[in-house]
């Protein structure tokens, strides 16, 4: 990720610092970024766009008066010559990521529902029983 401090100052973050949430949504976005997706591996551009989309959606929903839609995302990508070039994502590409976010949220809700209903434990093997005549 490239962090822009001012219009004339940029810093490329290293492999251990690959996300940042600047601006008014920072207090909501930073914990969300750490929780949802950022482990120890750096995301590729597509994963980063998905993560940015989900984070922006989360902050828009949870921080009224902070930031508002529509979501707009720009990326820096390597061109055929190995140079970084900016690209503004078209609305249909952002919509695709928003649909993926909805699918992820649905999957998480389904997982939660399975955990609460006990369905998640249905496949769990029974604990072994102690041989007859043994005491605890």
Secondary structure, 3 states (H helix, E strand, C coil): CEEEEECCEEEECCCCCCCCCCCCCHHHHHHHHHHHCCCCCCCCHHHHHHHHHHHHHHHHHHCCCCCCCCCCCEEEEECCCCCEEEEECCHHHHHHHHHHHHHHHHHHHHHHHHHHHCHHHCCCCCCCCCCCCCCC
